[in-house]
Amino acid sequence: MDIFSILIIGIGLAMDCFAVSISKGICAKKLFFWHTLRMALLFGLFQALMPLAGYSLGVTFAHQMESFDHWLAFILLALIGGKMIYEGVKPYNPDCATPNPFKWASLLSLALATSIDAFATGIIFIPYHNIIGKAILIIGLTSFVFTFFGMYLGIRFGKKFHIKVEIWGGAILIAIGFKILIEHLYFQL
């Protein structure tokens, strides 16, 4: 797997963070730098640690999964991508009723919720053990940037436009799943 593929996976995984941060931005009256930074750091950290946790757990069973790891990667990315597309077509309704959406407990629960798919994605890096460090760094930084930028977009433009970023993220993850599957099937012939 090359760096470009990891970056595309990172962008696909960051779409959940991006969508949540746009929603939080819509509810915020103005950009609070420290709140936005805290949210971006937590989202980036969780998005980086969850693939590492999934990878670490999967390494235990790597030898048993070697013959079908490409199918597993394809199925996981297709399911995660399909879920994101489904969430993207649901009606949009930002939850602005929370008195302080930037409390630690609220941000921690959102960071965990947006990173569950990243845990499953960690399994696809098992055959690529030499790049797991680069992968978690790229995924974490991508999520950080997308979260920070999403807050700005939500505050600035969110009330006027609602972009279905989950659909794009889901499509990206499904495309990467196909790429992994085709590469493994092609090189095994």
C-alpha atoms as an extended CHARMM CRD file, in Angstrom:
* protein
*
       189  EXT
         1         1  MET       CA              0.0000000000        0.0000000000        0.0000000000  PROA      1               0.0000000000
         2         2  ASP       CA              1.3770000000        3.3890000000       -0.9390000000  PROA      2               0.0000000000
         3         3  ILE       CA              1.1990000000        6.7200000000        0.9010000000  PROA      3               0.0000000000
         4         4  PHE       CA             -1.4200000000        8.0530000000       -1.5070000000  PROA      4               0.0000000000
         5         5  SER       CA             -3.7540000000        5.1380000000       -0.6910000000  PROA      5               0.0000000000
         6         6  ILE       CA             -3.2430000000        5.7570000000        3.0350000000  PROA      6               0.0000000000
         7         7  LEU       CA             -4.0440000000        9.4370000000        2.5430000000  PROA      7               0.0000000000
         8         8  ILE       CA             -7.2250000000        8.5570000000        0.6630000000  PROA      8               0.0000000000
         9         9  ILE       CA             -8.2170000000        6.1460000000        3.4680000000  PROA      9               0.0000000000
        10        10  GLY       CA             -7.4700000000        8.9220000000        5.9710000000  PROA      10              0.0000000000
        11        11  ILE       CA             -9.6850000000       11.3250000000        4.0480000000  PROA      11              0.0000000000
        12        12  GLY       CA            -12.4700000000        8.7570000000        3.8930000000  PROA      12              0.0000000000
        13        13  LEU       CA            -12.2540000000        8.1410000000        7.6410000000  PROA      13              0.0000000000
        14        14  ALA       CA            -12.0610000000       11.8830000000        8.3600000000  PROA      14              0.0000000000
        15        15  MET       CA            -15.4260000000       12.4910000000        6.6820000000  PROA      15              0.0000000000
        16        16  ASP       CA            -17.2840000000       11.4880000000        9.8700000000  PROA      16              0.0000000000
        17        17  CYS       CA            -15.1940000000       13.9850000000       11.8450000000  PROA      17              0.0000000000
        18        18  PHE       CA            -15.7620000000       16.5810000000        9.1500000000  PROA      18              0.0000000000
        19        19  ALA       CA            -19.5370000000       16.0880000000        9.1870000000  PROA      19              0.0000000000
        20        20  VAL       CA            -19.7360000000       16.2510000000       13.0020000000  PROA      20              0.0000000000
        21        21  SER       CA            -17.5350000000       19.3460000000       13.1430000000  PROA      21              0.0000000000
        22        22  ILE       CA            -19.6620000000       21.0850000000       10.5030000000  PROA      22              0.0000000000
        23        23  SER       CA            -22.7420000000       20.2840000000       12.6000000000  PROA      23              0.0000000000
        24        24  LYS       CA            -21.0700000000       21.6780000000       15.7260000000  PROA      24              0.0000000000
        25        25  GLY       CA            -20.0010000000       24.7320000000       13.7560000000  PROA      25              0.0000000000
        26        26  ILE       CA            -23.5710000000       25.3410000000       12.6030000000  PROA      26              0.0000000000
        27        27  CYS       CA            -24.6890000000       25.3650000000       16.2400000000  PROA      27              0.0000000000
        28        28  ALA       CA            -21.8300000000       27.6280000000       17.3950000000  PROA      28              0.0000000000
        29        29  LYS       CA            -22.3200000000       31.3660000000       17.1780000000  PROA      29              0.0000000000
        30        30  LYS       CA            -18.6580000000       32.0890000000       16.3980000000  PROA      30              0.0000000000
        31        31  LEU       CA            -15.3330000000       30.3010000000       16.1180000000  PROA      31              0.0000000000
        32        32  PHE       CA            -13.7690000000       29.6240000000       19.4990000000  PROA      32              0.0000000000
        33        33  PHE       CA            -10.1900000000       28.6640000000       18.7120000000  PROA      33              0.0000000000
        34        34  TRP       CA             -9.5090000000       26.6310000000       21.8720000000  PROA      34              0.0000000000
        35        35  HSD       CA            -12.7760000000       24.6830000000       21.6320000000  PROA      35              0.0000000000
        36        36  THR       CA            -12.0890000000       23.9360000000       17.9970000000  PROA      36              0.0000000000
        37        37  LEU       CA             -8.4930000000       22.9290000000       18.7390000000  PROA      37              0.0000000000
        38        38  ARG       CA             -9.6100000000       20.6280000000       21.5680000000  PROA      38              0.0000000000
        39        39  MET       CA            -12.1710000000       18.9570000000       19.3150000000  PROA      39              0.0000000000
        40        40  ALA       CA             -9.6830000000       18.5740000000       16.4470000000  PROA      40              0.0000000000
        41        41  LEU       CA             -7.0180000000       17.1230000000       18.7660000000  PROA      41              0.0000000000
        42        42  LEU       CA             -9.4170000000       14.5970000000       20.2950000000  PROA      42              0.0000000000
        43        43  PHE       CA            -10.8390000000       13.5300000000       16.9390000000  PROA      43              0.0000000000
        44        44  GLY       CA             -7.3650000000       13.2330000000       15.4100000000  PROA      44              0.0000000000
        45        45  LEU       CA             -6.0400000000       11.2970000000       18.4050000000  PROA      45              0.0000000000
        46        46  PHE       CA             -8.9420000000        8.8260000000       18.4140000000  PROA      46              0.0000000000
        47        47  GLN       CA             -8.7890000000        8.3990000000       14.6340000000  PROA      47              0.0000000000
        48        48  ALA       CA             -5.0600000000        7.5980000000       14.9470000000  PROA      48              0.0000000000
        49        49  LEU       CA             -5.2710000000        5.2650000000       17.9510000000  PROA      49              0.0000000000
        50        50  MET       CA             -8.2500000000        3.2010000000       16.8100000000  PROA      50              0.0000000000
        51        51  PRO       CA             -6.5690000000        1.8200000000       13.6370000000  PROA      51              0.0000000000
        52        52  LEU       CA             -3.5260000000        1.0160000000       15.7750000000  PROA      52              0.0000000000
        53        53  ALA       CA             -5.7640000000       -0.8870000000       18.2020000000  PROA      53              0.0000000000
        54        54  GLY       CA             -7.4650000000       -2.7480000000       15.3330000000  PROA      54              0.0000000000
        55        55  TYR       CA             -4.0970000000       -3.5270000000       13.7630000000  PROA      55              0.0000000000
        56        56  SER       CA             -2.6560000000       -4.7380000000       17.0870000000  PROA      56              0.0000000000
        57        57  LEU       CA             -5.5980000000       -7.0240000000       17.7020000000  PROA      57              0.0000000000
        58        58  GLY       CA             -5.5230000000       -8.3080000000       14.1250000000  PROA      58              0.0000000000
        59        59  VAL       CA             -1.7820000000       -9.0670000000       14.1740000000  PROA      59              0.0000000000
        60        60  THR       CA             -2.5200000000      -11.8070000000       16.6790000000  PROA      60              0.0000000000
        61        61  PHE       CA             -4.5270000000      -13.6070000000       14.0120000000  PROA      61              0.0000000000
        62        62  ALA       CA             -2.5540000000      -12.4170000000       10.9660000000  PROA      62              0.0000000000
        63        63  HSD       CA             -1.2060000000      -15.8230000000        9.9680000000  PROA      63              0.0000000000
        64        64  GLN       CA             -4.6860000000      -17.3580000000        9.9680000000  PROA      64              0.0000000000
        65        65  MET       CA             -6.0720000000      -14.4350000000        7.9290000000  PROA      65              0.0000000000
        66        66  GLU       CA             -3.3120000000      -14.3050000000        5.3070000000  PROA      66              0.0000000000
        67        67  SER       CA             -5.2330000000      -16.1770000000        2.6160000000  PROA      67              0.0000000000
        68        68  PHE       CA             -8.3260000000      -13.9460000000        2.8320000000  PROA      68              0.0000000000
        69        69  ASP       CA             -7.0900000000      -10.6320000000        4.2680000000  PROA      69              0.0000000000
        70        70  HSD       CA             -7.7850000000       -8.8120000000        0.9970000000  PROA      70              0.0000000000
        71        71  TRP       CA            -11.4030000000      -10.0050000000        1.0670000000  PROA      71              0.0000000000
        72        72  LEU       CA            -11.6990000000       -8.9590000000        4.6990000000  PROA      72              0.0000000000
        73        73  ALA       CA            -10.3060000000       -5.4930000000        3.8740000000  PROA      73              0.0000000000
        74        74  PHE       CA            -12.7230000000       -5.1540000000        0.9640000000  PROA      74              0.0000000000
        75        75  ILE       CA            -15.7490000000       -6.2540000000        3.0360000000  PROA      75              0.0000000000
        76        76  LEU       CA            -14.8540000000       -3.9890000000        5.9860000000  PROA      76              0.0000000000
        77        77  LEU       CA            -14.2760000000       -0.9340000000        3.8030000000  PROA      77              0.0000000000
        78        78  ALA       CA            -17.4340000000       -1.6430000000        1.7910000000  PROA      78              0.0000000000
        79        79  LEU       CA            -19.5150000000       -1.9690000000        4.9810000000  PROA      79              0.0000000000
        80        80  ILE       CA            -18.0400000000        1.1640000000        6.5610000000  PROA      80              0.0000000000
        81        81  GLY       CA            -18.4360000000        3.0610000000        3.2790000000  PROA      81              0.0000000000
        82        82  GLY       CA            -21.9950000000        1.7970000000        2.8300000000  PROA      82              0.0000000000
        83        83  LYS       CA            -22.8700000000        2.9020000000        6.3700000000  PROA      83              0.0000000000
        84        84  MET       CA            -21.4360000000        6.3610000000        5.6820000000  PROA      84              0.0000000000
        85        85  ILE       CA            -23.3990000000        6.6560000000        2.4300000000  PROA      85              0.0000000000
        86        86  TYR       CA            -26.5800000000        5.5940000000        4.2500000000  PROA      86              0.0000000000
        87        87  GLU       CA            -25.9610000000        8.2410000000        6.9350000000  PROA      87              0.0000000000
        88        88  GLY       CA            -25.3230000000       10.7940000000        4.2010000000  PROA      88              0.0000000000
        89        89  VAL       CA            -28.7190000000       10.2890000000        2.5620000000  PROA      89              0.0000000000
        90        90  LYS       CA            -30.6770000000       10.5310000000        5.8040000000  PROA      90              0.0000000000
        91        91  PRO       CA            -32.4070000000       13.8800000000        6.4210000000  PROA      91              0.0000000000
        92        92  TYR       CA            -30.1260000000       16.4690000000        7.9770000000  PROA      92              0.0000000000
        93        93  ASN       CA            -30.9570000000       17.6490000000       11.4780000000  PROA      93              0.0000000000
        94        94  PRO       CA            -28.1670000000       19.2480000000       13.5550000000  PROA      94              0.0000000000
        95        95  ASP       CA            -28.6040000000       18.7890000000       17.3020000000  PROA      95              0.0000000000
        96        96  CYS       CA            -28.1690000000       22.2850000000       18.7130000000  PROA      96              0.0000000000
        97        97  ALA       CA            -30.0410000000       21.6170000000       21.9490000000  PROA      97              0.0000000000
        98        98  THR       CA            -26.8960000000       20.7440000000       23.9370000000  PROA      98              0.0000000000
        99        99  PRO       CA            -26.0840000000       23.6890000000       26.2300000000  PROA      99              0.0000000000
       100       100  ASN       CA            -22.2890000000       23.3310000000       25.7950000000  PROA      100             0.0000000000
       101       101  PRO       CA            -21.3820000000       20.9760000000       22.9430000000  PROA      101             0.0000000000
       102       102  PHE       CA            -17.6550000000       21.4530000000       23.6890000000  PROA      102             0.0000000000
       103       103  LYS       CA            -17.6000000000       19.8250000000       27.1350000000  PROA      103             0.0000000000
       104       104  TRP       CA            -14.9780000000       17.1060000000       27.4940000000  PROA      104             0.0000000000
       105       105  ALA       CA            -17.5610000000       14.3520000000       27.9850000000  PROA      105             0.0000000000
       106       106  SER       CA            -19.4550000000       15.3670000000       24.8770000000  PROA      106             0.0000000000
       107       107  LEU       CA            -16.3080000000       15.6310000000       22.7620000000  PROA      107             0.0000000000
       108       108  LEU       CA            -14.9460000000       12.3030000000       24.0480000000  PROA      108             0.0000000000
       109       109  SER       CA            -18.1540000000       10.4950000000       23.1610000000  PROA      109             0.0000000000
       110       110  LEU       CA            -18.1670000000       12.0820000000       19.6930000000  PROA      110             0.0000000000
       111       111  ALA       CA            -14.4860000000       11.2290000000       19.1600000000  PROA      111             0.0000000000
       112       112  LEU       CA            -15.1700000000        7.6170000000       20.0810000000  PROA      112             0.0000000000
       113       113  ALA       CA            -18.2930000000        7.4140000000       17.9360000000  PROA      113             0.0000000000
       114       114  THR       CA            -16.5540000000        8.8210000000       14.8600000000  PROA      114             0.0000000000
       115       115  SER       CA            -13.5470000000        6.5100000000       15.2550000000  PROA      115             0.0000000000
       116       116  ILE       CA            -15.2460000000        3.1050000000       15.5250000000  PROA      116             0.0000000000
       117       117  ASP       CA            -14.8900000000        2.5980000000       11.7760000000  PROA      117             0.0000000000
       118       118  ALA       CA            -11.1810000000        3.4620000000       12.0790000000  PROA      118             0.0000000000
       119       119  PHE       CA            -10.7910000000        0.5070000000       14.4870000000  PROA      119             0.0000000000
       120       120  ALA       CA            -12.0690000000       -1.8810000000       11.8390000000  PROA      120             0.0000000000
       121       121  THR       CA             -9.9080000000       -0.2010000000        9.2110000000  PROA      121             0.0000000000
       122       122  GLY       CA             -6.8040000000       -1.0090000000       11.2710000000  PROA      122             0.0000000000
       123       123  ILE       CA             -7.2060000000       -4.6380000000       10.2630000000  PROA      123             0.0000000000
       124       124  ILE       CA             -6.4930000000       -3.8280000000        6.6120000000  PROA      124             0.0000000000
       125       125  PHE       CA             -2.9530000000       -2.7420000000        7.5380000000  PROA      125             0.0000000000
       126       126  ILE       CA             -1.9420000000       -6.1900000000        8.8250000000  PROA      126             0.0000000000
       127       127  PRO       CA             -0.2220000000       -7.1860000000        5.5620000000  PROA      127             0.0000000000
       128       128  TYR       CA              1.5310000000       -3.7900000000        5.5260000000  PROA      128             0.0000000000
       129       129  HSD       CA              3.2450000000       -3.8880000000        8.9280000000  PROA      129             0.0000000000
       130       130  ASN       CA              6.1060000000       -1.7060000000        7.6860000000  PROA      130             0.0000000000
       131       131  ILE       CA              3.8140000000        1.3360000000        7.2000000000  PROA      131             0.0000000000
       132       132  ILE       CA              1.4960000000        1.1910000000       10.2090000000  PROA      132             0.0000000000
       133       133  GLY       CA              3.3210000000        4.1070000000       11.8850000000  PROA      133             0.0000000000
       134       134  LYS       CA              2.9480000000        6.2870000000        8.7970000000  PROA      134             0.0000000000
       135       135  ALA       CA             -0.6770000000        5.1860000000        8.4410000000  PROA      135             0.0000000000
       136       136  ILE       CA             -1.7410000000        6.1820000000       11.9580000000  PROA      136             0.0000000000
       137       137  LEU       CA              0.1210000000        9.4900000000       11.6440000000  PROA      137             0.0000000000
       138       138  ILE       CA             -1.5210000000       10.3050000000        8.2970000000  PROA      138             0.0000000000
       139       139  ILE       CA             -4.9890000000        9.2290000000        9.4740000000  PROA      139             0.0000000000
       140       140  GLY       CA             -4.6900000000       11.2220000000       12.7070000000  PROA      140             0.0000000000
       141       141  LEU       CA             -3.3880000000       14.3820000000       11.0220000000  PROA      141             0.0000000000
       142       142  THR       CA             -5.9930000000       14.1730000000        8.2670000000  PROA      142             0.0000000000
       143       143  SER       CA             -8.7900000000       13.9060000000       10.8290000000  PROA      143             0.0000000000
       144       144  PHE       CA             -7.3210000000       16.7990000000       12.8190000000  PROA      144             0.0000000000
       145       145  VAL       CA             -7.2270000000       19.0600000000        9.7480000000  PROA      145             0.0000000000
       146       146  PHE       CA            -10.6830000000       18.0450000000        8.5290000000  PROA      146             0.0000000000
       147       147  THR       CA            -12.2010000000       18.5990000000       11.9920000000  PROA      147             0.0000000000
       148       148  PHE       CA            -10.6320000000       22.0190000000       12.3680000000  PROA      148             0.0000000000
       149       149  PHE       CA            -11.6310000000       23.0710000000        8.8500000000  PROA      149             0.0000000000
       150       150  GLY       CA            -15.1280000000       21.5830000000        9.2900000000  PROA      150             0.0000000000
       151       151  MET       CA            -15.7890000000       23.7710000000       12.3230000000  PROA      151             0.0000000000
       152       152  TYR       CA            -14.8220000000       26.8400000000       10.3240000000  PROA      152             0.0000000000
       153       153  LEU       CA            -17.0240000000       25.8230000000        7.3900000000  PROA      153             0.0000000000
       154       154  GLY       CA            -19.9460000000       25.0400000000        9.7060000000  PROA      154             0.0000000000
       155       155  ILE       CA            -19.7560000000       28.4360000000       11.3510000000  PROA      155             0.0000000000
       156       156  ARG       CA            -19.1460000000       30.3420000000        8.1340000000  PROA      156             0.0000000000
       157       157  PHE       CA            -21.3710000000       28.5530000000        5.5960000000  PROA      157             0.0000000000
       158       158  GLY       CA            -23.2050000000       25.7270000000        7.3790000000  PROA      158             0.0000000000
       159       159  LYS       CA            -26.5190000000       27.4570000000        7.7890000000  PROA      159             0.0000000000
       160       160  LYS       CA            -26.6100000000       28.2640000000        4.0680000000  PROA      160             0.0000000000
       161       161  PHE       CA            -25.4150000000       24.9620000000        2.6250000000  PROA      161             0.0000000000
       162       162  HSD       CA            -25.3710000000       21.4030000000        3.7920000000  PROA      162             0.0000000000
       163       163  ILE       CA            -22.8500000000       19.2530000000        1.9840000000  PROA      163             0.0000000000
       164       164  LYS       CA            -23.3380000000       15.4970000000        2.2720000000  PROA      164             0.0000000000
       165       165  VAL       CA            -19.6840000000       14.7230000000        3.0480000000  PROA      165             0.0000000000
       166       166  GLU       CA            -20.5120000000       11.2700000000        4.4070000000  PROA      166             0.0000000000
       167       167  ILE       CA            -21.5030000000       10.1530000000        0.9080000000  PROA      167             0.0000000000
       168       168  TRP       CA            -18.1180000000       11.1810000000       -0.5100000000  PROA      168             0.0000000000
       169       169  GLY       CA            -16.2540000000        9.5420000000        2.3710000000  PROA      169             0.0000000000
       170       170  GLY       CA            -18.2040000000        6.3140000000        1.9730000000  PROA      170             0.0000000000
       171       171  ALA       CA            -17.5700000000        6.2250000000       -1.7640000000  PROA      171             0.0000000000
       172       172  ILE       CA            -13.8380000000        6.7750000000       -1.1700000000  PROA      172             0.0000000000
       173       173  LEU       CA            -13.6330000000        3.8900000000        1.3120000000  PROA      173             0.0000000000
       174       174  ILE       CA            -15.5110000000        1.5390000000       -1.0190000000  PROA      174             0.0000000000
       175       175  ALA       CA            -13.1730000000        2.5070000000       -3.8880000000  PROA      175             0.0000000000
       176       176  ILE       CA            -10.0940000000        1.7830000000       -1.7350000000  PROA      176             0.0000000000
       177       177  GLY       CA            -11.6210000000       -1.5950000000       -0.8070000000  PROA      177             0.0000000000
       178       178  PHE       CA            -12.0040000000       -2.4300000000       -4.5050000000  PROA      178             0.0000000000
       179       179  LYS       CA             -8.4270000000       -1.3020000000       -5.1460000000  PROA      179             0.0000000000
       180       180  ILE       CA             -7.0420000000       -3.5950000000       -2.4200000000  PROA      180             0.0000000000
       181       181  LEU       CA             -9.1310000000       -6.5240000000       -3.6380000000  PROA      181             0.0000000000
       182       182  ILE       CA             -8.1340000000       -6.0820000000       -7.2920000000  PROA      182             0.0000000000
       183       183  GLU       CA             -4.4290000000       -5.6900000000       -6.4000000000  PROA      183             0.0000000000
       184       184  HSD       CA             -4.4100000000       -8.9070000000       -4.3540000000  PROA      184             0.0000000000
       185       185  LEU       CA             -6.4320000000      -10.9180000000       -6.8330000000  PROA      185             0.0000000000
       186       186  TYR       CA             -4.4000000000       -9.6450000000       -9.7720000000  PROA      186             0.0000000000
       187       187  PHE       CA             -1.0050000000      -10.3490000000       -8.1690000000  PROA      187             0.0000000000
       188       188  GLN       CA             -2.0800000000      -13.8050000000       -6.9690000000  PROA      188             0.0000000000
       189       189  LEU       CA             -2.7780000000      -15.0010000000      -10.5310000000  PROA      189             0.0000000000
